[in-house]
Structure formats: structure tokens, C-alpha cells
Amino acid sequence: MNPTPVVAPAADDVRAAAAALDGLGAALHSRRPVTVSVAGNPRSVALPQVAAAALEEILASLAKGHSVALVSTGTEMTTQQAADTLQVSRPFLIGLLDAGEIGYRMVGTHRRVRTDSLLAYMERDGAARAAAADELSAEAHALGLA
């Protein structure tokens, strides 16, 4: 698997994504097939509903100015690719693997991290961070600091 390309939108991209999201959002909620065409090309293509929903998520992120990266969940990545995805050092990732936080398999002497296992860890970690932030906020409020 190649390193995951991250797409960072420019200002024009943010505006275009917001405009496209308006059109696609209406089509998705109508439950009719979604077709797309490229300007200047007379041919249009019908998108599977799941692809249209994924495209809606991508456009929503881009419209907010957020960067986007696509990762296939049925693949594996190297430990360096997984560390890059988490934006942590490779030694820190190895610690997570050794602690059983993220599943992996050995290929010879090399670890391969399943993308779905990495994404599951990211969801668990995000939920734990949100819970900790909520707890800190409640404690600060109770102490009259917020």
C-alpha cells in the first residue's frame, strides 16, 4: 500500500466543495440514483449509493477547510505508514502494537498493521479523549473555573 495521500484544500477548493455538497446532498436525500458528469464530457456515470455517501463526507470536510485522506479498510500498512497516519513516532506506534492496542501480524521480521484495526484504535482513542475533556470541563465548572 502506498502512503496515504492527504488532500489539503485551497480557498477556491473550499468554495467549490461547499457548492458541490449542496447539489450532492440534495440528491442523496432524495433516495434517487446519483449521477455525476465532468464538465465538457457528455457522458455521465451513476454512483453507487455508498460511493455517493462517501463523496458527501469528503466534500463536507473539504468545505470546512479540513484536509482529507482516503484509506481502504481491507489493506495493511507498514509501521511507518501507520505511525504517519496517527501522526506519532514509529517507536510510539511499536509500543501501542506491543501493548495490544492495535492489531498487527508478522510478515517475516516485519509488522503489518491492518488498516481497520488502526481505524478502530483511532475511534477508541478519540472517544477516550472526548470523555477526558468532558470530565475536565465538568470538574472546572464545578470548581467555578469555567
C-alpha atoms as a printed R data frame, in Angstrom:
    type eleno elety resid chain resno       x       y       z
1   ATOM     1    CA   MET     A     1   0.000   0.000   0.000
2   ATOM     2    CA   ASN     A     2   1.329   3.421  -0.894
3   ATOM     3    CA   PRO     A     3   1.419   6.130   1.749
4   ATOM     4    CA   THR     A     4  -1.991   7.713   2.137
5   ATOM     5    CA   PRO     A     5  -2.160  10.969   0.183
6   ATOM     6    CA   VAL     A     6  -3.575  13.825   2.204
7   ATOM     7    CA   VAL     A     7  -5.544  16.435   0.284
8   ATOM     8    CA   ALA     A     8  -5.452  19.924   1.793
9   ATOM     9    CA   PRO     A     9  -7.960  22.296   0.176
10  ATOM    10    CA   ALA     A    10  -7.102  25.786  -1.049
11  ATOM    11    CA   ALA     A    11  -9.652  28.598  -0.594
12  ATOM    12    CA   ASP     A    12 -11.119  28.004  -4.063
13  ATOM    13    CA   ASP     A    13 -11.443  24.295  -3.288
14  ATOM    14    CA   VAL     A    14 -13.360  25.058  -0.073
15  ATOM    15    CA   ARG     A    15 -15.897  27.165  -2.002
16  ATOM    16    CA   ALA     A    16 -16.218  24.587  -4.788
17  ATOM    17    CA   ALA     A    17 -16.653  21.753  -2.281
18  ATOM    18    CA   ALA     A    18 -19.390  23.686  -0.472
19  ATOM    19    CA   ALA     A    19 -21.226  24.279  -3.758
20  ATOM    20    CA   ALA     A    20 -20.858  20.634  -4.798
21  ATOM    21    CA   LEU     A    21 -22.026  19.494  -1.372
22  ATOM    22    CA   ASP     A    22 -25.255  21.452  -1.763
23  ATOM    23    CA   GLY     A    23 -26.054  19.657  -5.011
24  ATOM    24    CA   LEU     A    24 -24.945  16.203  -3.901
25  ATOM    25    CA   GLY     A    25 -26.620  16.481  -0.503
26  ATOM    26    CA   ALA     A    26 -29.994  17.135  -2.120
27  ATOM    27    CA   ALA     A    27 -29.525  14.187  -4.486
28  ATOM    28    CA   LEU     A    28 -28.553  11.833  -1.666
29  ATOM    29    CA   HIS     A    29 -31.530  12.702   0.457
30  ATOM    30    CA   SER     A    30 -33.929  12.185  -2.450
31  ATOM    31    CA   ARG     A    31 -33.043   8.433  -2.480
32  ATOM    32    CA   ARG     A    32 -32.790   8.549  -6.278
33  ATOM    33    CA   PRO     A    33 -29.684   7.314  -8.099
34  ATOM    34    CA   VAL     A    34 -26.885   9.877  -8.113
35  ATOM    35    CA   THR     A    35 -25.216  10.567 -11.437
36  ATOM    36    CA   VAL     A    36 -22.179  12.727 -11.988
37  ATOM    37    CA   SER     A    37 -20.659  14.189 -15.106
38  ATOM    38    CA   VAL     A    38 -17.488  16.066 -15.888
39  ATOM    39    CA   ALA     A    39 -17.806  19.490 -17.462
40  ATOM    40    CA   GLY     A    40 -17.260  19.237 -21.203
41  ATOM    41    CA   ASN     A    41 -17.810  15.465 -21.232
42  ATOM    42    CA   PRO     A    42 -21.244  14.383 -22.492
43  ATOM    43    CA   ARG     A    43 -21.057  11.085 -20.574
44  ATOM    44    CA   SER     A    44 -22.398  10.795 -17.024
45  ATOM    45    CA   VAL     A    45 -21.800   7.989 -14.528
46  ATOM    46    CA   ALA     A    46 -24.175   6.559 -11.923
47  ATOM    47    CA   LEU     A    47 -22.578   6.325  -8.489
48  ATOM    48    CA   PRO     A    48 -23.383   3.516  -6.071
49  ATOM    49    CA   GLN     A    49 -25.179   4.959  -3.031
50  ATOM    50    CA   VAL     A    50 -22.239   4.091  -0.765
51  ATOM    51    CA   ALA     A    51 -19.804   5.981  -3.028
52  ATOM    52    CA   ALA     A    52 -22.110   8.988  -3.147
53  ATOM    53    CA   ALA     A    53 -22.323   8.973   0.667
54  ATOM    54    CA   ALA     A    54 -18.513   8.784   0.899
55  ATOM    55    CA   LEU     A    55 -18.215  11.647  -1.572
56  ATOM    56    CA   GLU     A    56 -20.635  13.676   0.552
57  ATOM    57    CA   GLU     A    57 -18.405  13.124   3.612
58  ATOM    58    CA   ILE     A    58 -15.315  14.159   1.655
59  ATOM    59    CA   LEU     A    59 -16.987  17.310   0.339
60  ATOM    60    CA   ALA     A    60 -18.272  18.201   3.815
61  ATOM    61    CA   SER     A    61 -14.736  18.019   5.220
62  ATOM    62    CA   LEU     A    62 -13.243  19.975   2.351
63  ATOM    63    CA   ALA     A    63 -15.994  22.617   2.617
64  ATOM    64    CA   LYS     A    64 -14.911  23.160   6.235
65  ATOM    65    CA   GLY     A    65 -11.310  23.587   5.081
66  ATOM    66    CA   HIS     A    66 -10.183  20.278   6.567
67  ATOM    67    CA   SER     A    67  -7.626  18.042   4.912
68  ATOM    68    CA   VAL     A    68  -8.841  14.648   3.708
69  ATOM    69    CA   ALA     A    69  -7.122  11.272   3.386
70  ATOM    70    CA   LEU     A    70  -8.704   8.118   1.992
71  ATOM    71    CA   VAL     A    71  -7.711   4.728   3.368
72  ATOM    72    CA   SER     A    72  -9.088   1.376   2.276
73  ATOM    73    CA   THR     A    73 -10.038  -0.654   5.361
74  ATOM    74    CA   GLY     A    74  -9.176  -4.048   3.897
75  ATOM    75    CA   THR     A    75  -5.495  -3.308   3.467
76  ATOM    76    CA   GLU     A    76  -2.376  -3.435   5.574
77  ATOM    77    CA   MET     A    77   0.318  -0.851   6.092
78  ATOM    78    CA   THR     A    78   3.845  -0.724   7.351
79  ATOM    79    CA   THR     A    79   4.541   0.504  10.854
80  ATOM    80    CA   GLN     A    80   5.906   3.752   9.403
81  ATOM    81    CA   GLN     A    81   2.727   4.316   7.380
82  ATOM    82    CA   ALA     A    82   0.603   3.587  10.460
83  ATOM    83    CA   ALA     A    83   2.715   5.966  12.567
84  ATOM    84    CA   ASP     A    84   2.354   8.645   9.897
85  ATOM    85    CA   THR     A    85  -1.415   8.124   9.846
86  ATOM    86    CA   LEU     A    86  -1.591   8.574  13.626
87  ATOM    87    CA   GLN     A    87   0.925  11.434  13.449
88  ATOM    88    CA   VAL     A    88   3.128   9.758  16.062
89  ATOM    89    CA   SER     A    89   6.673   8.423  16.019
90  ATOM    90    CA   ARG     A    90   7.300   4.883  14.866
91  ATOM    91    CA   PRO     A    91   8.675   3.860  18.313
92  ATOM    92    CA   PHE     A    92   5.471   5.147  19.950
93  ATOM    93    CA   LEU     A    93   3.401   3.102  17.478
94  ATOM    94    CA   ILE     A    94   5.500  -0.003  18.209
95  ATOM    95    CA   GLY     A    95   4.653   0.494  21.900
96  ATOM    96    CA   LEU     A    96   0.937   0.549  21.020
97  ATOM    97    CA   LEU     A    97   1.342  -2.637  18.983
98  ATOM    98    CA   ASP     A    98   3.276  -4.402  21.747
99  ATOM    99    CA   ALA     A    99   0.653  -3.322  24.312
100 ATOM   100    CA   GLY     A   100  -2.090  -4.894  22.176
101 ATOM   101    CA   GLU     A   101  -3.795  -1.558  21.487
102 ATOM   102    CA   ILE     A   102  -3.618  -2.090  17.719
103 ATOM   103    CA   GLY     A   103  -3.697  -5.440  15.969
104 ATOM   104    CA   TYR     A   104  -0.942  -6.477  13.587
105 ATOM   105    CA   ARG     A   105   0.633  -9.544  12.050
106 ATOM   106    CA   MET     A   106   4.198 -10.506  11.399
107 ATOM   107    CA   VAL     A   107   5.481 -10.964   7.858
108 ATOM   108    CA   GLY     A   108   8.899 -12.439   8.396
109 ATOM   109    CA   THR     A   109  10.507  -9.984  10.800
110 ATOM   110    CA   HIS     A   110   8.249  -7.074   9.829
111 ATOM   111    CA   ARG     A   111   4.971  -5.989  11.389
112 ATOM   112    CA   ARG     A   112   1.983  -5.242   9.158
113 ATOM   113    CA   VAL     A   113  -0.836  -3.184  10.639
114 ATOM   114    CA   ARG     A   114  -4.361  -3.807   9.391
115 ATOM   115    CA   THR     A   115  -5.993  -0.550   8.414
116 ATOM   116    CA   ASP     A   116  -9.308  -1.496  10.039
117 ATOM   117    CA   SER     A   117  -7.509  -2.210  13.320
118 ATOM   118    CA   LEU     A   118  -5.765   1.163  13.149
119 ATOM   119    CA   LEU     A   119  -9.050   2.961  12.431
120 ATOM   120    CA   ALA     A   120 -10.741   1.156  15.339
121 ATOM   121    CA   TYR     A   121  -7.921   2.333  17.628
122 ATOM   122    CA   MET     A   122  -8.349   5.884  16.341
123 ATOM   123    CA   GLU     A   123 -12.070   5.776  17.159
124 ATOM   124    CA   ARG     A   124 -11.443   4.380  20.666
125 ATOM   125    CA   ASP     A   125  -8.716   6.930  21.310
126 ATOM   126    CA   GLY     A   126 -10.896   9.785  20.063
127 ATOM   127    CA   ALA     A   127 -13.765   8.691  22.301
128 ATOM   128    CA   ALA     A   128 -11.438   8.421  25.306
129 ATOM   129    CA   ARG     A   129 -10.036  11.886  24.614
130 ATOM   130    CA   ALA     A   130 -13.523  13.363  24.314
131 ATOM   131    CA   ALA     A   131 -14.600  11.713  27.581
132 ATOM   132    CA   ALA     A   132 -11.497  13.055  29.357
133 ATOM   133    CA   ALA     A   133 -12.138  16.549  28.004
134 ATOM   134    CA   ASP     A   134 -15.777  16.377  29.144
135 ATOM   135    CA   GLU     A   135 -14.673  15.248  32.605
136 ATOM   136    CA   LEU     A   136 -12.130  18.069  32.880
137 ATOM   137    CA   SER     A   137 -14.704  20.594  31.714
138 ATOM   138    CA   ALA     A   138 -17.258  19.367  34.266
139 ATOM   139    CA   GLU     A   139 -14.645  19.487  37.031
140 ATOM   140    CA   ALA     A   140 -13.596  23.009  36.084
141 ATOM   141    CA   HIS     A   141 -17.231  24.079  36.018
142 ATOM   142    CA   ALA     A   142 -17.849  22.510  39.433
143 ATOM   143    CA   LEU     A   143 -14.859  24.404  40.833
144 ATOM   144    CA   GLY     A   144 -16.132  27.647  39.339
145 ATOM   145    CA   LEU     A   145 -13.231  27.928  36.930
146 ATOM   146    CA   ALA     A   146 -15.329  27.865  33.789
